[in-house]
Amino acid sequence: MKNILIIDDDKLNLTTARKVLSDEYKVIPVIKGAQALTYLQNNECDIILLDINMPEMDGFEVLGKIRKIEHCRNIPVIFLTADNDTNTETRCFKEGAIDFIAKPFVPAVMRSRIDRALELEELRRSLADKLEQKTREVSDMKSISRQDALTGLWNRAYTEETVNKMLEQGVKGALLMIDMDNFKAINDNYGHIAGDRTLQMFADTLRSLSDKDDVLCRIGGDEFVVFKKDAASKNVIGSYAADIISDLCHKLEQCKFETRNSVSIGIAQTPEDGVEFSKLYNSADKALY
């Protein structure tokens, strides 16, 4: 059952409205705007019928305060008024009401306007839900198109685009090319599932040792790239690379592969080795080998 909050300082109007509506709706009557605001702080309703001319706070002021309550911003509001002046009607719509009902109430007109308003609100919510779902789907598709399916790291195309944007903005840092030596032997001797798990372990290690602003990428196969932002000091970069090698080699030992695997890293810095991704990539690749 839909809930209708009615705000009117005239008790006769409240009684009339309840008689007209209570067979199909749950009616919550209040005589003051302050009472309505208190009710709405902890409760929800599907539509609000709001008298314009009330003491203390008129309907327009009450509506302004209602819209400041987070969960009340989209509740449809119908103004109740005995004033048939066109300026009042215009202001009703300008203030955000979806309709108005003239006093004294004509039961059939009141019911039809409320029914129509609730139907429109249901349609609005349905369309809003569909739009939100489509937005999420598009966002998910964009993320998928930018990510490596196996490791969840960024792919090369997205990484190149992102790093170039950072470099254009004057960001400095270091690009690390990371490669596992003799990875093919793991696939050949222990199968591709073991190889995939090893690559995922690589990715997890890079995440655990990197900062949130670093760009982590799987180029393909057993090749990874990290762009470490603001890593200007060779000592800092060298220490970071040594930690990656140490951690990865330790984990490879724990896997007990009899394949003599190790980890190599080549490093290029900005601006010494270039100020665009392709030049840094090539420099790091040469340093790797």
C-alpha positions in Angstrom: 0.0 0.0 0.0 1.4 3.4 -1.0 1.9 6.0 1.7 0.6 9.6 1.3 1.7 12.3 3.6 -0.8 15.2 3.8 0.2 18.5 5.3 -2.7 20.9 6.0 -3.6 23.1 8.9 -7.3 22.6 8.2 -8.5 19.5 10.1 -11.6 19.3 8.0 -9.5 19.1 4.8 -7.5 16.3 6.4 -10.6 14.4 7.3 -12.0 14.8 3.8 -8.8 13.6 2.2 -8.6 10.6 4.5 -12.1 9.6 3.6 -11.4 9.9 -0.1 -8.0 8.1 -0.1 -7.8 5.7 2.8 -9.5 2.8 1.1 -6.5 2.5 -1.3 -3.7 4.4 0.4 -2.2 4.7 3.8 -2.7 8.3 4.8 -0.4 10.1 7.2 -2.1 13.5 8.2 -0.1 16.3 9.9 -1.2 19.9 10.5 2.2 21.7 10.5 5.2 21.7 8.3 7.5 21.1 11.2 5.6 17.9 12.1 6.0 16.7 8.5 9.8 17.4 8.5 10.2 15.5 11.8 8.2 12.6 10.3 10.3 12.5 7.1 13.6 12.4 9.0 13.0 8.8 9.9 10.2 7.7 7.5 9.5 7.5 3.8 6.4 8.2 1.8 5.4 7.8 -1.8 3.8 11.2 -2.4 3.2 14.4 -0.4 0.1 16.6 -0.5 1.1 20.0 0.7 -1.1 23.0 1.6 0.4 26.3 0.5 -1.2 28.7 3.0 -0.2 27.6 6.5 0.9 29.5 9.7 4.6 29.4 10.8 5.8 27.9 7.5 4.0 28.1 4.2 4.0 25.3 1.7 6.8 26.7 -0.4 9.1 26.9 2.6 8.2 23.4 3.8 9.0 22.0 0.3 12.4 23.7 0.3 13.3 22.0 3.6 11.9 18.7 2.4 14.2 18.7 -0.6 17.2 19.1 1.7 16.5 15.7 3.2 18.5 13.2 1.2 15.9 10.5 0.7 13.1 13.0 0.0 14.7 14.8 -3.0 12.6 13.0 -5.5 9.3 12.4 -3.7 6.5 13.8 -5.9 4.7 16.8 -4.3 1.2 18.1 -5.1 0.2 21.4 -3.7 -3.2 22.0 -2.2 -4.6 25.5 -2.7 -7.8 27.5 -2.7 -6.0 30.2 -4.7 -6.8 29.8 -8.4 -4.5 32.7 -9.4 -2.3 31.9 -12.3 0.8 33.3 -10.6 0.3 30.9 -7.7 -0.1 28.0 -10.2 3.1 29.0 -12.0 5.0 29.2 -8.7 3.8 25.8 -7.7 5.5 24.2 -10.8 8.6 26.5 -10.5 9.1 25.3 -6.9 9.1 21.7 -8.0 5.6 20.5 -7.5 4.3 18.0 -10.2 0.7 19.1 -9.9 -1.8 21.0 -7.7 -5.3 20.2 -6.4 -7.8 23.0 -5.9 -9.8 23.4 -2.7 -12.5 22.5 -1.8 -11.6 18.9 -2.9 -13.5 17.2 -5.6 -13.0 13.5 -4.7 -12.9 12.1 -8.2 -10.4 14.8 -9.3 -8.2 14.3 -6.2 -8.1 10.5 -6.8 -7.3 10.8 -10.5 -4.5 13.3 -10.0 -2.9 11.3 -7.2 -3.2 8.1 -9.2 -1.6 9.7 -12.2 1.2 11.2 -10.2 2.1 7.9 -8.6 2.0 6.1 -12.0 4.4 8.7 -13.4 6.7 8.4 -10.4 6.8 4.6 -10.8 7.7 5.1 -14.5 10.4 7.6 -13.5 11.9 5.2 -11.0 11.8 2.3 -13.5 13.6 4.4 -16.1 16.1 5.7 -13.5 16.9 2.1 -12.5 17.3 1.0 -16.1 19.6 4.0 -16.8 21.7 3.2 -13.7 21.9 -0.5 -14.7 23.0 0.5 -18.3 25.5 3.0 -16.9 27.0 0.2 -14.7 27.1 -2.1 -17.7 28.9 0.4 -19.8 31.4 1.2 -17.0 32.0 -2.5 -16.5 32.6 -3.0 -20.2 35.1 -0.1 -20.2 36.9 -1.6 -17.3 37.0 -5.0 -18.9 38.3 -3.5 -22.2 41.1 -1.8 -20.3 42.1 -4.7 -18.1 44.1 -7.9 -18.6 41.6 -10.7 -18.1 43.9 -13.1 -16.2 45.5 -10.7 -13.7 43.2 -7.8 -13.5 46.1 -5.4 -14.2 45.8 -2.7 -16.9 46.5 -3.8 -20.5 49.1 -2.1 -22.6 46.8 0.2 -24.6 45.3 1.7 -21.4 48.7 1.9 -19.7 50.3 3.7 -22.7 47.4 6.2 -22.8 47.4 6.8 -19.0 51.2 7.2 -18.7 51.3 9.6 -21.7 48.7 11.8 -20.1 50.6 11.8 -16.8 53.8 12.7 -18.6 52.1 15.5 -20.6 51.0 16.9 -17.2 54.7 17.0 -16.1 54.6 14.0 -13.8 58.0 12.4 -13.3 58.7 8.8 -12.4 60.2 5.6 -13.5 59.0 2.8 -15.8 60.0 -0.7 -14.8 59.9 -3.6 -17.3 59.6 -6.8 -15.3 60.2 -10.3 -16.8 60.3 -13.8 -15.3 63.2 -15.8 -16.7 62.4 -19.3 -17.9 58.6 -18.9 -17.5 57.9 -21.2 -20.4 59.4 -24.1 -18.5 56.6 -23.8 -15.9 54.0 -24.1 -18.6 55.8 -27.0 -20.2 56.5 -29.0 -17.0 53.5 -28.1 -14.8 50.8 -27.1 -17.2 49.1 -23.8 -18.1 47.0 -23.7 -14.9 50.2 -23.5 -12.9 51.5 -20.9 -15.3 48.4 -18.8 -14.9 48.6 -19.0 -11.1 52.2 -17.9 -11.3 51.2 -14.8 -13.3 48.4 -14.0 -10.9 50.9 -14.3 -8.1 53.1 -11.8 -10.0 50.3 -9.4 -10.3 49.4 -9.7 -6.6 53.0 -9.0 -5.6 53.1 -5.9 -7.7 49.9 -4.6 -6.1 51.1 -5.3 -2.6 54.4 -3.4 -3.2 53.0 -0.5 -5.2 51.3 2.8 -4.3 47.8 3.7 -5.4 49.1 6.2 -8.0 51.4 3.6 -9.7 50.2 2.2 -13.0 50.5 -1.6 -13.1 50.3 -3.4 -16.4 50.6 -6.9 -17.9 52.0 -6.5 -21.4 51.5 -10.1 -22.2 53.0 -13.5 -21.4 55.3 -13.1 -18.4 56.1 -9.4 -19.1 54.8 -6.7 -16.8 55.3 -2.9 -16.7 55.0 -0.6 -13.7 55.1 3.2 -14.0 56.0 4.4 -10.5 55.0 8.0 -10.1 57.3 10.6 -8.5 60.1 8.1 -8.1 63.0 10.5 -8.9 65.7 9.0 -6.7 67.7 6.1 -8.2 68.1 4.7 -4.6 64.3 4.7 -4.2 63.7 3.1 -7.5 66.5 0.5 -7.0 65.1 -0.4 -3.6 61.6 -0.8 -5.0 62.9 -3.1 -7.8 65.0 -5.1 -5.3 61.9 -5.6 -3.2 60.0 -6.9 -6.2 62.7 -9.3 -7.1 63.2 -10.6 -3.6 59.5 -11.1 -3.0 58.8 -12.8 -6.3 61.9 -15.1 -6.0 60.8 -16.1 -2.5 57.4 -17.0 -3.8 58.8 -18.9 -6.7 60.9 -20.9 -4.3 57.8 -21.7 -2.3 56.1 -23.1 -5.4 59.0 -25.7 -5.5 59.2 -25.5 -9.3 62.3 -27.4 -10.6 62.6 -25.0 -13.5 65.3 -22.5 -12.3 63.1 -19.4 -12.5 64.3 -15.9 -11.6 63.1 -12.3 -12.1 64.8 -9.5 -14.2 63.9 -5.8 -14.2 64.9 -3.0 -16.6 64.4 0.6 -15.5 63.9 3.9 -17.4 63.5 7.3 -15.8 61.9 10.5 -16.8 63.1 12.8 -18.2 66.5 11.3 -18.8 65.3 8.3 -20.8 62.3 10.0 -22.5 59.1 11.9 -21.8 56.6 9.6 -23.6 55.7 6.0 -23.0 57.2 4.4 -26.1 60.7 5.9 -25.4 60.6 4.9 -21.8 59.4 1.4 -22.8 62.2 0.9 -25.3 64.8 2.2 -22.8 63.5 -0.1 -20.0 63.4 -3.0 -22.5 67.1 -2.4 -23.4 68.0 -2.1 -19.8 66.2 -5.4 -19.1 68.3 -7.4 -21.5 
